[in-house]
Amino acid sequence: MVRYELPRLPYGYDELEPFIDKETMKIHHQKHHQAYVDGLNKSLEEIGAASHPKYISSILSELTSIPESGRGNINFFGGGFENHRLFWEIMTPNGDGKPAGKLEDAIDVYFDNFENFKKIFAEKAISIQGSGWCWLVFNQTYNKIEIITTQNQDSPWTAQKTPLLGLDVWEHAYYLKYQNKRPDYIKAWWNIVNWDYVGNRFSELPV
Ligand code: MN3
């Protein structure tokens, strides 16, 4: 594996306005995400694994293979790197607001309907104490989709779950525009979810 680099955003910093403001996007990408990139590269170097043959999501899914001395750092910076990489991809200025096809069907099966899914997802995201993420994941063990939360930068991959959709509820993701009003940020965020992209992730799962 070559050194990790900050991925390009698939849209401009101002294009998620008014739901996420330009300044937040810029700091989040250029400062926060960059810090996870740098931290991941440094953490791999420190355990002599700068050329680890596997991609970070595979490393996270078998974290116990990492020497104990470096495991915490790989978990934090590697999770931070990969969580944010996905976060940028699952947003778009041109969302049509709802899932379709196979994912829509699965949401209806496990959550009754899309409105109910959004309600449960938002409640879980709001209830995270401190910093973390709320996810729609595919549970490989039980062959089903589910909503989970993780603390800090913990990755669903580490719990053997494939992230389909993730929401960053660290304050750095919303505080400039929404201050302490996390529910308002979540409500706005639904407008910019890229359901085409999320649906494709689900369709392409090897099941
Ligand atoms: Mn973040």
Boltz pocket constraint, residues with backbone or C-beta under 6 A from the ligand:
constraints:
  - pocket:
      binder: B
      contacts: [[A, 28], [A, 32], [A, 84], [A, 168], [A, 170], [A, 172], [A, 173]]
      max_distance: 6.0
